[in-house]
Amino acid sequence: MSSRVVVRMAPALKGRRSPLTLTQAAVQRLKELQERGAREKENEHGKLLKIGIQGKGCSGSAYTLSWVDAPKKFDEKVTQDGVTVLIDSKALLTLIGTEMDWFEGKLASQFIFNNPNIKGACGCGESFLV
């Protein structure tokens, strides 16, 4: 008795969703930060914002933001409305479907991540559990 094996190639991924979306407030703030960095003579940070995940805090993980000059080999590049953000390859699965927003209030100004993958967070909101 012989068995037949059929192999099909997966079609090319079309219309792939971005792992991260930026609100208009976040886009505007990132443009301001990049323009300010370009104007300063001693540019202490790189040209691209890189988002990662670091093990720390009460719940186990926290977001990291850093400026880099160029992406590493497996970093995911997200471009929206003229702004490019990098996602560390180790954080990609955790960030899929996340919305990055900018909040500016009287007491604090910060980027906020609305992540549907989070199962829990600490009381202060600095760390999360996936």
A tleap script that builds the chain and sets N, CA, C and O, in Angstrom:
source leaprc.protein.ff14SB
mol = sequence {
  NMET SER SER ARG VAL VAL VAL ARG MET ALA
  PRO ALA LEU LYS GLY ARG ARG SER PRO LEU
  THR LEU THR GLN ALA ALA VAL GLN ARG LEU
  LYS GLU LEU GLN GLU ARG GLY ALA ARG GLU
  LYS GLU ASN GLU HIE GLY LYS LEU LEU LYS
  ILE GLY ILE GLN GLY LYS GLY CYS SER GLY
  SER ALA TYR THR LEU SER TRP VAL ASP ALA
  PRO LYS LYS PHE ASP GLU LYS VAL THR GLN
  ASP GLY VAL THR VAL LEU ILE ASP SER LYS
  ALA LEU LEU THR LEU ILE GLY THR GLU MET
  ASP TRP PHE GLU GLY LYS LEU ALA SER GLN
  PHE ILE PHE ASN ASN PRO ASN ILE LYS GLY
  ALA CYS GLY CYS GLY GLU SER PHE LEU CVAL
}
set mol.1.N position { 0.842 -1.171 0.000 }
set mol.1.CA position { 0.000 0.000 0.000 }
set mol.1.C position { 0.890 1.238 0.000 }
set mol.1.O position { 1.820 1.345 0.799 }
set mol.2.N position { 0.606 2.138 -0.870 }
set mol.2.CA position { 1.383 3.369 -0.932 }
set mol.2.C position { 0.508 4.541 -0.496 }
set mol.2.O position { -0.709 4.548 -0.686 }
set mol.3.N position { 1.146 5.486 0.069 }
set mol.3.CA position { 0.404 6.686 0.478 }
set mol.3.C position { 0.924 7.863 -0.319 }
set mol.3.O position { 2.090 7.906 -0.712 }
set mol.4.N position { 0.079 8.772 -0.540 }
set mol.4.CA position { 0.408 9.928 -1.349 }
set mol.4.C position { 0.564 11.143 -0.438 }
set mol.4.O position { -0.252 11.373 0.454 }
set mol.5.N position { 1.596 11.895 -0.671 }
set mol.5.CA position { 1.845 13.098 0.105 }
set mol.5.C position { 1.732 14.292 -0.824 }
set mol.5.O position { 2.355 14.336 -1.884 }
set mol.6.N position { 0.931 15.255 -0.411 }
set mol.6.CA position { 0.762 16.464 -1.202 }
set mol.6.C position { 1.393 17.610 -0.432 }
set mol.6.O position { 1.095 17.817 0.745 }
set mol.7.N position { 2.251 18.339 -1.087 }
set mol.7.CA position { 2.908 19.484 -0.462 }
set mol.7.C position { 2.432 20.739 -1.171 }
set mol.7.O position { 2.498 20.848 -2.396 }
set mol.8.N position { 1.952 21.680 -0.376 }
set mol.8.CA position { 1.512 22.950 -0.952 }
set mol.8.C position { 2.333 24.068 -0.343 }
set mol.8.O position { 2.619 24.088 0.854 }
set mol.9.N position { 2.691 24.973 -1.188 }
set mol.9.CA position { 3.418 26.146 -0.717 }
set mol.9.C position { 2.415 27.124 -0.106 }
set mol.9.O position { 1.326 27.330 -0.641 }
set mol.10.N position { 2.792 27.709 1.000 }
set mol.10.CA position { 1.931 28.717 1.622 }
set mol.10.C position { 1.916 29.954 0.735 }
set mol.10.O position { 2.957 30.363 0.220 }
set mol.11.N position { 0.751 30.546 0.557 }
set mol.11.CA position { 0.704 31.766 -0.251 }
set mol.11.C position { 1.443 32.890 0.460 }
set mol.11.O position { 1.576 32.889 1.684 }
set mol.12.N position { 1.912 33.832 -0.311 }
set mol.12.CA position { 2.609 34.979 0.273 }
set mol.12.C position { 1.659 35.724 1.196 }
set mol.12.O position { 0.471 35.864 0.907 }
set mol.13.N position { 2.193 36.193 2.297 }
set mol.13.CA position { 1.374 36.920 3.252 }
set mol.13.C position { 1.025 38.277 2.667 }
set mol.13.O position { 1.909 39.071 2.346 }
set mol.14.N position { -0.255 38.535 2.533 }
set mol.14.CA position { -0.706 39.800 1.992 }
set mol.14.C position { -1.484 40.528 3.070 }
set mol.14.O position { -2.238 39.917 3.829 }
set mol.15.N position { -1.299 41.814 3.130 }
set mol.15.CA position { -2.060 42.598 4.080 }
set mol.15.C position { -1.766 42.260 5.528 }
set mol.15.O position { -2.646 42.354 6.384 }
set mol.16.N position { -0.556 41.873 5.801 }
set mol.16.CA position { -0.174 41.503 7.156 }
set mol.16.C position { -0.339 42.690 8.092 }
set mol.16.O position { 0.092 43.801 7.783 }
set mol.17.N position { -0.966 42.449 9.238 }
set mol.17.CA position { -1.178 43.513 10.210 }
set mol.17.C position { 0.117 43.850 10.918 }
set mol.17.O position { 0.962 42.988 11.158 }
set mol.18.N position { 0.250 45.098 11.238 }
set mol.18.CA position { 1.412 45.553 11.985 }
set mol.18.C position { 1.309 45.064 13.423 }
set mol.18.O position { 0.216 45.071 13.991 }
set mol.19.N position { 2.407 44.642 14.024 }
set mol.19.CA position { 2.351 44.173 15.413 }
set mol.19.C position { 2.081 45.308 16.403 }
set mol.19.O position { 1.681 45.057 17.540 }
set mol.20.N position { 2.297 46.546 15.976 }
set mol.20.CA position { 2.123 47.700 16.847 }
set mol.20.C position { 1.480 48.823 16.051 }
set mol.20.O position { 1.892 49.105 14.926 }
set mol.21.N position { 0.469 49.466 16.630 }
set mol.21.CA position { -0.108 50.645 16.002 }
set mol.21.C position { 0.135 51.842 16.910 }
set mol.21.O position { 0.192 51.715 18.133 }
set mol.22.N position { 0.275 52.989 16.292 }
set mol.22.CA position { 0.528 54.228 17.023 }
set mol.22.C position { -0.681 55.139 16.899 }
set mol.22.O position { -1.247 55.279 15.814 }
set mol.23.N position { -1.080 55.759 18.001 }
set mol.23.CA position { -2.132 56.759 17.928 }
set mol.23.C position { -1.540 58.028 17.331 }
set mol.23.O position { -0.320 58.165 17.246 }
set mol.24.N position { -2.395 58.952 16.921 }
set mol.24.CA position { -1.900 60.203 16.362 }
set mol.24.C position { -1.095 60.997 17.390 }
set mol.24.O position { -0.135 61.679 17.033 }
set mol.25.N position { -1.484 60.912 18.666 }
set mol.25.CA position { -0.730 61.601 19.713 }
set mol.25.C position { 0.681 61.021 19.838 }
set mol.25.O position { 1.640 61.768 20.028 }
set mol.26.N position { 0.813 59.703 19.733 }
set mol.26.CA position { 2.127 59.060 19.805 }
set mol.26.C position { 2.976 59.418 18.590 }
set mol.26.O position { 4.172 59.675 18.724 }
set mol.27.N position { 2.370 59.436 17.412 }
set mol.27.CA position { 3.089 59.804 16.194 }
set mol.27.C position { 3.619 61.224 16.315 }
set mol.27.O position { 4.780 61.493 16.005 }
set mol.28.N position { 2.759 62.132 16.768 }
set mol.28.CA position { 3.162 63.531 16.907 }
set mol.28.C position { 4.312 63.678 17.903 }
set mol.28.O position { 5.272 64.401 17.635 }
set mol.29.N position { 4.224 63.003 19.042 }
set mol.29.CA position { 5.276 63.098 20.065 }
set mol.29.C position { 6.595 62.517 19.559 }
set mol.29.O position { 7.656 63.088 19.810 }
set mol.30.N position { 6.541 61.395 18.855 }
set mol.30.CA position { 7.765 60.803 18.309 }
set mol.30.C position { 8.401 61.711 17.270 }
set mol.30.O position { 9.627 61.814 17.210 }
set mol.31.N position { 7.595 62.369 16.454 }
set mol.31.CA position { 8.139 63.323 15.478 }
set mol.31.C position { 8.828 64.483 16.195 }
set mol.31.O position { 9.901 64.922 15.780 }
set mol.32.N position { 8.212 64.978 17.268 }
set mol.32.CA position { 8.820 66.064 18.046 }
set mol.32.C position { 10.155 65.628 18.644 }
set mol.32.O position { 11.129 66.379 18.594 }
set mol.33.N position { 10.207 64.434 19.201 }
set mol.33.CA position { 11.448 63.936 19.802 }
set mol.33.C position { 12.537 63.740 18.760 }
set mol.33.O position { 13.700 64.057 19.007 }
set mol.34.N position { 12.169 63.222 17.603 }
set mol.34.CA position { 13.160 63.005 16.554 }
set mol.34.C position { 13.660 64.325 15.986 }
set mol.34.O position { 14.847 64.457 15.687 }
set mol.35.N position { 12.772 65.304 15.834 }
set mol.35.CA position { 13.202 66.608 15.333 }
set mol.35.C position { 14.105 67.312 16.337 }
set mol.35.O position { 15.093 67.938 15.952 }
set mol.36.N position { 13.772 67.215 17.622 }
set mol.36.CA position { 14.611 67.830 18.646 }
set mol.36.C position { 15.994 67.174 18.674 }
set mol.36.O position { 17.005 67.860 18.824 }
set mol.37.N position { 16.035 65.856 18.531 }
set mol.37.CA position { 17.309 65.148 18.494 }
set mol.37.C position { 18.153 65.544 17.296 }
set mol.37.O position { 19.378 65.624 17.393 }
set mol.38.N position { 17.503 65.791 16.168 }
set mol.38.CA position { 18.229 66.194 14.957 }
set mol.38.C position { 18.771 67.618 15.084 }
set mol.38.O position { 19.824 67.930 14.527 }
set mol.39.N position { 18.054 68.491 15.820 }
set mol.39.CA position { 18.487 69.882 15.982 }
set mol.39.C position { 19.653 70.023 16.967 }
set mol.39.O position { 20.499 70.904 16.815 }
set mol.40.N position { 19.687 69.152 17.973 }
set mol.40.CA position { 20.734 69.279 18.990 }
set mol.40.C position { 22.089 68.936 18.390 }
set mol.40.O position { 22.223 67.999 17.603 }
set mol.41.N position { 23.074 69.706 18.776 }
set mol.41.CA position { 24.421 69.480 18.235 }
set mol.41.C position { 25.018 68.191 18.759 }
set mol.41.O position { 25.613 67.425 18.000 }
set mol.42.N position { 24.865 67.945 20.044 }
set mol.42.CA position { 25.362 66.709 20.640 }
set mol.42.C position { 24.188 65.760 20.811 }
set mol.42.O position { 23.576 65.686 21.876 }
set mol.43.N position { 23.891 65.047 19.756 }
set mol.43.CA position { 22.761 64.137 19.762 }
set mol.43.C position { 23.119 62.908 20.594 }
set mol.43.O position { 23.883 62.049 20.156 }
set mol.44.N position { 22.555 62.837 21.802 }
set mol.44.CA position { 22.881 61.741 22.707 }
set mol.44.C position { 22.151 60.452 22.358 }
set mol.44.O position { 22.576 59.369 22.762 }
set mol.45.N position { 21.077 60.557 21.625 }
set mol.45.CA position { 20.337 59.345 21.300 }
set mol.45.C position { 20.344 59.116 19.798 }
set mol.45.O position { 20.641 60.010 19.007 }
set mol.46.N position { 20.003 57.876 19.434 }
set mol.46.CA position { 19.976 57.507 18.029 }
set mol.46.C position { 18.759 58.077 17.327 }
set mol.46.O position { 18.050 58.928 17.864 }
set mol.47.N position { 18.536 57.603 16.140 }
set mol.47.CA position { 17.475 58.147 15.303 }
set mol.47.C position { 16.160 57.381 15.426 }
set mol.47.O position { 15.105 57.917 15.087 }
set mol.48.N position { 16.205 56.142 15.904 }
set mol.48.CA position { 15.020 55.298 15.953 }
set mol.48.C position { 14.710 54.878 17.381 }
set mol.48.O position { 15.614 54.572 18.158 }
set mol.49.N position { 13.425 54.865 17.723 }
set mol.49.CA position { 13.000 54.388 19.025 }
set mol.49.C position { 12.824 52.878 18.943 }
set mol.49.O position { 12.179 52.368 18.027 }
set mol.50.N position { 13.405 52.167 19.909 }
set mol.50.CA position { 13.296 50.711 19.958 }
set mol.50.C position { 12.540 50.319 21.214 }
set mol.50.O position { 12.870 50.766 22.313 }
set mol.51.N position { 11.524 49.480 21.048 }
set mol.51.CA position { 10.706 49.014 22.158 }
set mol.51.C position { 11.075 47.576 22.466 }
set mol.51.O position { 11.190 46.743 21.566 }
set mol.52.N position { 11.257 47.296 23.739 }
set mol.52.CA position { 11.586 45.953 24.165 }
set mol.52.C position { 10.853 45.604 25.448 }
set mol.52.O position { 10.071 46.399 25.969 }
set mol.53.N position { 11.114 44.416 25.945 }
set mol.53.CA position { 10.543 43.924 27.195 }
set mol.53.C position { 11.701 43.490 28.082 }
set mol.53.O position { 12.636 42.829 27.630 }
set mol.54.N position { 11.623 43.873 29.357 }
set mol.54.CA position { 12.668 43.513 30.312 }
set mol.54.C position { 11.997 42.873 31.524 }
set mol.54.O position { 10.924 43.299 31.950 }
set mol.55.N position { 12.633 41.858 32.067 }
set mol.55.CA position { 12.114 41.208 33.270 }
set mol.55.C position { 12.392 42.067 34.496 }
set mol.55.O position { 13.542 42.216 34.909 }
set mol.56.N position { 11.329 42.634 35.079 }
set mol.56.CA position { 11.471 43.412 36.309 }
set mol.56.C position { 10.102 43.764 36.850 }
set mol.56.O position { 9.091 43.541 36.183 }
set mol.57.N position { 10.060 44.305 38.034 }
set mol.57.CA position { 8.817 44.758 38.641 }
set mol.57.C position { 8.061 43.661 39.352 }
set mol.57.O position { 8.482 42.505 39.362 }
set mol.58.N position { 6.942 44.032 39.947 }
set mol.58.CA position { 6.123 43.104 40.735 }
set mol.58.C position { 5.537 41.977 39.890 }
set mol.58.O position { 5.453 40.834 40.340 }
set mol.59.N position { 5.131 42.306 38.659 }
set mol.59.CA position { 4.436 41.324 37.824 }
set mol.59.C position { 5.348 40.578 36.873 }
set mol.59.O position { 4.913 39.611 36.248 }
set mol.60.N position { 6.591 40.990 36.743 }
set mol.60.CA position { 7.548 40.210 35.975 }
set mol.60.C position { 8.120 40.825 34.720 }
set mol.60.O position { 9.252 40.505 34.355 }
set mol.61.N position { 7.386 41.703 34.036 }
set mol.61.CA position { 7.886 42.288 32.792 }
set mol.61.C position { 7.557 43.775 32.730 }
set mol.61.O position { 6.555 44.230 33.282 }
set mol.62.N position { 8.411 44.514 32.053 }
set mol.62.CA position { 8.185 45.949 31.865 }
set mol.62.C position { 8.688 46.334 30.473 }
set mol.62.O position { 9.582 45.694 29.919 }
set mol.63.N position { 8.096 47.389 29.925 }
set mol.63.CA position { 8.519 47.890 28.616 }
set mol.63.C position { 9.816 48.668 28.766 }
set mol.63.O position { 10.047 49.325 29.781 }
set mol.64.N position { 10.656 48.586 27.748 }
set mol.64.CA position { 11.864 49.403 27.685 }
set mol.64.C position { 11.821 50.209 26.395 }
set mol.64.O position { 11.403 49.708 25.351 }
set mol.65.N position { 12.249 51.444 26.474 }
set mol.65.CA position { 12.347 52.316 25.312 }
set mol.65.C position { 13.776 52.816 25.231 }
set mol.65.O position { 14.316 53.323 26.214 }
set mol.66.N position { 14.386 52.679 24.073 }
set mol.66.CA position { 15.754 53.153 23.898 }
set mol.66.C position { 15.926 53.691 22.482 }
set mol.66.O position { 15.219 53.294 21.556 }
set mol.67.N position { 16.875 54.596 22.338 }
set mol.67.CA position { 17.186 55.173 21.037 }
set mol.67.C position { 18.350 54.415 20.432 }
set mol.67.O position { 19.353 54.173 21.103 }
set mol.68.N position { 18.224 54.036 19.159 }
set mol.68.CA position { 19.277 53.318 18.446 }
set mol.68.C position { 19.503 53.967 17.090 }
set mol.68.O position { 18.634 54.664 16.566 }
set mol.69.N position { 20.667 53.732 16.538 }
set mol.69.CA position { 20.991 54.286 15.221 }
set mol.69.C position { 20.499 53.411 14.073 }
set mol.69.O position { 20.135 53.914 13.010 }
set mol.70.N position { 20.491 52.094 14.297 }
set mol.70.CA position { 20.100 51.177 13.232 }
set mol.70.C position { 19.474 49.926 13.845 }
set mol.70.O position { 19.786 49.573 14.982 }
set mol.71.N position { 18.599 49.258 13.103 }
set mol.71.CA position { 17.996 48.031 13.627 }
set mol.71.C position { 18.994 46.887 13.664 }
set mol.71.O position { 19.930 46.834 12.865 }
set mol.72.N position { 18.783 45.977 14.598 }
set mol.72.CA position { 19.559 44.737 14.619 }
set mol.72.C position { 18.932 43.770 13.625 }
set mol.72.O position { 17.881 44.054 13.051 }
set mol.73.N position { 19.571 42.646 13.429 }
set mol.73.CA position { 19.193 41.719 12.371 }
set mol.73.C position { 17.721 41.294 12.418 }
set mol.73.O position { 17.066 41.269 11.376 }
set mol.74.N position { 17.188 40.961 13.590 }
set mol.74.CA position { 15.829 40.427 13.660 }
set mol.74.C position { 14.807 41.402 14.238 }
set mol.74.O position { 13.689 40.996 14.556 }
set mol.75.N position { 15.162 42.666 14.378 }
set mol.75.CA position { 14.203 43.658 14.864 }
set mol.75.C position { 13.094 43.865 13.840 }
set mol.75.O position { 13.336 43.866 12.633 }
set mol.76.N position { 11.887 44.040 14.337 }
set mol.76.CA position { 10.736 44.319 13.478 }
set mol.76.C position { 10.624 45.827 13.304 }
set mol.76.O position { 10.701 46.573 14.280 }
set mol.77.N position { 10.442 46.273 12.077 }
set mol.77.CA position { 10.332 47.698 11.788 }
set mol.77.C position { 8.866 48.036 11.540 }
set mol.77.O position { 8.221 47.430 10.684 }
set mol.78.N position { 8.340 49.005 12.291 }
set mol.78.CA position { 6.961 49.463 12.134 }
set mol.78.C position { 7.013 50.917 11.689 }
set mol.78.O position { 7.563 51.764 12.393 }
set mol.79.N position { 6.448 51.209 10.531 }
set mol.79.CA position { 6.409 52.577 10.019 }
set mol.79.C position { 4.960 52.999 9.876 }
set mol.79.O position { 4.152 52.318 9.244 }
set mol.80.N position { 4.650 54.137 10.474 }
set mol.80.CA position { 3.291 54.663 10.406 }
set mol.80.C position { 3.352 56.179 10.368 }
set mol.80.O position { 3.997 56.795 11.217 }
set mol.81.N position { 2.696 56.782 9.405 }
set mol.81.CA position { 2.606 58.239 9.268 }
set mol.81.C position { 3.970 58.928 9.313 }
set mol.81.O position { 4.109 59.997 9.909 }
set mol.82.N position { 4.968 58.321 8.688 }
set mol.82.CA position { 6.286 58.927 8.613 }
set mol.82.C position { 7.179 58.690 9.813 }
set mol.82.O position { 8.286 59.223 9.869 }
set mol.83.N position { 6.725 57.903 10.773 }
set mol.83.CA position { 7.515 57.597 11.972 }
set mol.83.C position { 7.840 56.107 11.957 }
set mol.83.O position { 6.965 55.275 11.714 }
set mol.84.N position { 9.102 55.778 12.219 }
set mol.84.CA position { 9.518 54.384 12.281 }
set mol.84.C position { 9.913 54.034 13.708 }
set mol.84.O position { 10.681 54.745 14.356 }
set mol.85.N position { 9.364 52.915 14.180 }
set mol.85.CA position { 9.653 52.391 15.512 }
set mol.85.C position { 10.147 50.969 15.324 }
set mol.85.O position { 9.635 50.236 14.477 }
set mol.86.N position { 11.137 50.577 16.107 }
set mol.86.CA position { 11.646 49.213 16.062 }
set mol.86.C position { 11.107 48.422 17.241 }
set mol.86.O position { 10.915 48.964 18.329 }
set mol.87.N position { 10.864 47.133 17.018 }
set mol.87.CA position { 10.466 46.234 18.094 }
set mol.87.C position { 11.530 45.169 18.217 }
set mol.87.O position { 11.868 44.493 17.246 }
set mol.88.N position { 12.056 45.024 19.425 }
set mol.88.CA position { 13.055 43.995 19.697 }
set mol.88.C position { 12.457 42.633 19.363 }
set mol.88.O position { 11.297 42.370 19.680 }
set mol.89.N position { 13.232 41.780 18.734 }
set mol.89.CA position { 12.723 40.475 18.298 }
set mol.89.C position { 12.222 39.639 19.480 }
set mol.89.O position { 11.299 38.841 19.317 }
set mol.90.N position { 12.812 39.808 20.657 }
set mol.90.CA position { 12.393 39.039 21.833 }
set mol.90.C position { 11.051 39.521 22.380 }
set mol.90.O position { 10.387 38.786 23.111 }
set mol.91.N position { 10.644 40.734 22.043 }
set mol.91.CA position { 9.395 41.301 22.546 }
set mol.91.C position { 8.261 41.211 21.539 }
set mol.91.O position { 7.127 41.568 21.858 }
set mol.92.N position { 8.539 40.750 20.350 }
set mol.92.CA position { 7.556 40.798 19.265 }
set mol.92.C position { 6.264 40.060 19.599 }
set mol.92.O position { 5.182 40.623 19.430 }
set mol.93.N position { 6.345 38.832 20.063 }
set mol.93.CA position { 5.133 38.062 20.346 }
set mol.93.C position { 4.316 38.683 21.475 }
set mol.93.O position { 3.089 38.588 21.479 }
set mol.94.N position { 4.980 39.306 22.416 }
set mol.94.CA position { 4.277 39.948 23.528 }
set mol.94.C position { 3.545 41.199 23.065 }
set mol.94.O position { 2.498 41.536 23.617 }
set mol.95.N position { 4.073 41.891 22.068 }
set mol.95.CA position { 3.520 43.172 21.639 }
set mol.95.C position { 2.497 43.092 20.503 }
set mol.95.O position { 1.897 44.109 20.154 }
set mol.96.N position { 2.290 41.939 19.932 }
set mol.96.CA position { 1.375 41.833 18.791 }
set mol.96.C position { -0.012 42.340 19.183 }
set mol.96.O position { -0.597 41.890 20.168 }
set mol.97.N position { -0.519 43.275 18.401 }
set mol.97.CA position { -1.842 43.838 18.644 }
set mol.97.C position { -1.858 45.029 19.585 }
set mol.97.O position { -2.930 45.531 19.921 }
set mol.98.N position { -0.689 45.491 20.018 }
set mol.98.CA position { -0.600 46.580 20.986 }
set mol.98.C position { -0.759 47.940 20.316 }
set mol.98.O position { -0.321 48.148 19.184 }
set mol.99.N position { -1.394 48.859 21.035 }
set mol.99.CA position { -1.516 50.235 20.600 }
set mol.99.C position { -0.657 51.097 21.521 }
set mol.99.O position { -0.762 51.019 22.745 }
set mol.100.N position { 0.195 51.920 20.910 }
set mol.100.CA position { 1.055 52.828 21.674 }
set mol.100.C position { 0.444 54.221 21.611 }
set mol.100.O position { 0.160 54.741 20.531 }
set mol.101.N position { 0.244 54.822 22.789 }
set mol.101.CA position { -0.384 56.131 22.884 }
set mol.101.C position { 0.519 57.062 23.676 }
set mol.101.O position { 1.410 56.609 24.394 }
set mol.102.N position { 0.291 58.357 23.547 }
set mol.102.CA position { 1.014 59.366 24.318 }
set mol.102.C position { 0.011 60.095 25.193 }
set mol.102.O position { -1.009 60.587 24.710 }
set mol.103.N position { 0.309 60.162 26.491 }
set mol.103.CA position { -0.557 60.857 27.439 }
set mol.103.C position { 0.224 62.013 28.036 }
set mol.103.O position { 1.364 61.850 28.469 }
set mol.104.N position { -0.397 63.176 28.053 }
set mol.104.CA position { 0.235 64.342 28.651 }
set mol.104.C position { -0.768 64.975 29.607 }
set mol.104.O position { -1.813 65.474 29.189 }
set mol.105.N position { -0.437 64.949 30.888 }
set mol.105.CA position { -1.309 65.514 31.910 }
set mol.105.C position { -0.564 66.528 32.750 }
set mol.105.O position { 0.577 66.880 32.452 }
set mol.106.N position { -1.218 66.998 33.808 }
set mol.106.CA position { -0.597 67.990 34.684 }
set mol.106.C position { 0.535 67.396 35.513 }
set mol.106.O position { 1.514 68.082 35.806 }
set mol.107.N position { 0.410 66.126 35.892 }
set mol.107.CA position { 1.411 65.507 36.760 }
set mol.107.C position { 2.367 64.571 36.035 }
set mol.107.O position { 3.455 64.292 36.538 }
set mol.108.N position { 1.984 64.088 34.876 }
set mol.108.CA position { 2.838 63.118 34.186 }
set mol.108.C position { 2.626 63.193 32.682 }
set mol.108.O position { 1.551 63.549 32.199 }
set mol.109.N position { 3.675 62.848 31.962 }
set mol.109.CA position { 3.625 62.688 30.511 }
set mol.109.C position { 4.342 61.395 30.195 }
set mol.109.O position { 5.481 61.193 30.614 }
set mol.110.N position { 3.674 60.507 29.447 }
set mol.110.CA position { 4.294 59.208 29.194 }
set mol.110.C position { 3.644 58.490 28.020 }
set mol.110.O position { 2.518 58.790 27.623 }
set mol.111.N position { 4.392 57.527 27.475 }
set mol.111.CA position { 3.834 56.631 26.482 }
set mol.111.C position { 3.056 55.560 27.233 }
set mol.111.O position { 3.503 55.060 28.265 }
set mol.112.N position { 1.900 55.219 26.708 }
set mol.112.CA position { 1.056 54.191 27.306 }
set mol.112.C position { 0.861 53.090 26.273 }
set mol.112.O position { 0.614 53.358 25.097 }
set mol.113.N position { 0.976 51.848 26.731 }
set mol.113.CA position { 0.806 50.700 25.852 }
set mol.113.C position { -0.496 49.995 26.200 }
set mol.113.O position { -0.655 49.494 27.313 }
set mol.114.N position { -1.424 49.953 25.256 }
set mol.114.CA position { -2.683 49.220 25.415 }
set mol.114.C position { -2.485 47.856 24.765 }
set mol.114.O position { -2.663 47.693 23.558 }
set mol.115.N position { -2.113 46.880 25.594 }
set mol.115.CA position { -1.711 45.567 25.112 }
set mol.115.C position { -2.781 44.532 25.437 }
set mol.115.O position { -3.048 44.275 26.611 }
set mol.116.N position { -3.406 43.929 24.410 }
set mol.116.CA position { -4.455 42.933 24.659 }
set mol.116.C position { -3.914 41.601 25.180 }
set mol.116.O position { -4.700 40.747 25.592 }
set mol.117.N position { -2.612 41.404 25.174 }
set mol.117.CA position { -2.006 40.141 25.608 }
set mol.117.C position { -1.741 40.080 27.108 }
set mol.117.O position { -1.394 39.021 27.630 }
set mol.118.N position { -1.898 41.186 27.796 }
set mol.118.CA position { -1.578 41.236 29.227 }
set mol.118.C position { -2.653 40.525 30.036 }
set mol.118.O position { -3.848 40.750 29.844 }
set mol.119.N position { -2.202 39.656 30.952 }
set mol.119.CA position { -3.107 38.906 31.823 }
set mol.119.C position { -3.257 39.565 33.192 }
set mol.119.O position { -4.243 39.326 33.890 }
set mol.120.N position { -2.293 40.385 33.577 }
set mol.120.CA position { -2.341 41.055 34.866 }
set mol.120.C position { -1.282 42.136 34.927 }
set mol.120.O position { -0.341 42.143 34.134 }
set mol.121.N position { -1.442 43.064 35.887 }
set mol.121.CA position { -0.485 44.151 36.049 }
set mol.121.C position { -0.363 44.488 37.523 }
set mol.121.O position { -1.259 44.191 38.314 }
set mol.122.N position { 0.743 45.105 37.887 }
set mol.122.CA position { 0.919 45.533 39.273 }
set mol.122.C position { 0.070 46.782 39.531 }
set mol.122.O position { -0.438 47.398 38.594 }
set mol.123.N position { -0.077 47.141 40.771 }
set mol.123.CA position { -0.921 48.260 41.138 }
set mol.123.C position { -0.462 49.598 40.576 }
set mol.123.O position { -1.295 50.443 40.246 }
set mol.124.N position { 0.839 49.806 40.460 }
set mol.124.CA position { 1.334 51.087 39.963 }
set mol.124.C position { 1.324 51.156 38.432 }
set mol.124.O position { 1.475 52.238 37.864 }
set mol.125.N position { 1.150 50.025 37.766 }
set mol.125.CA position { 1.082 49.996 36.313 }
set mol.125.C position { 2.424 49.963 35.607 }
set mol.125.O position { 2.473 50.090 34.384 }
set mol.126.N position { 3.510 49.796 36.339 }
set mol.126.CA position { 4.837 49.773 35.730 }
set mol.126.C position { 5.216 48.421 35.145 }
set mol.126.O position { 6.011 48.361 34.207 }
set mol.127.N position { 4.665 47.335 35.678 }
set mol.127.CA position { 5.011 46.015 35.165 }
set mol.127.C position { 3.747 45.206 34.881 }
set mol.127.O position { 2.661 45.542 35.354 }
set mol.128.N position { 3.905 44.141 34.108 }
set mol.128.CA position { 2.751 43.347 33.668 }
set mol.128.C position { 3.113 41.887 33.557 }
set mol.128.O position { 4.284 41.509 33.590 }
set mol.129.N position { 2.072 41.065 33.422 }
set mol.129.CA position { 2.215 39.621 33.296 }
set mol.129.C position { 1.527 39.196 32.010 }
set mol.129.O position { 0.389 39.585 31.747 }
set mol.130.N position { 2.225 38.391 31.205 }
set mol.130.CA position { 1.647 37.913 29.951 }
set mol.130.C position { 1.291 36.459 30.110 }
set mol.130.O position { 0.785 35.841 29.173 }
savepdb mol mol.pdb
quit
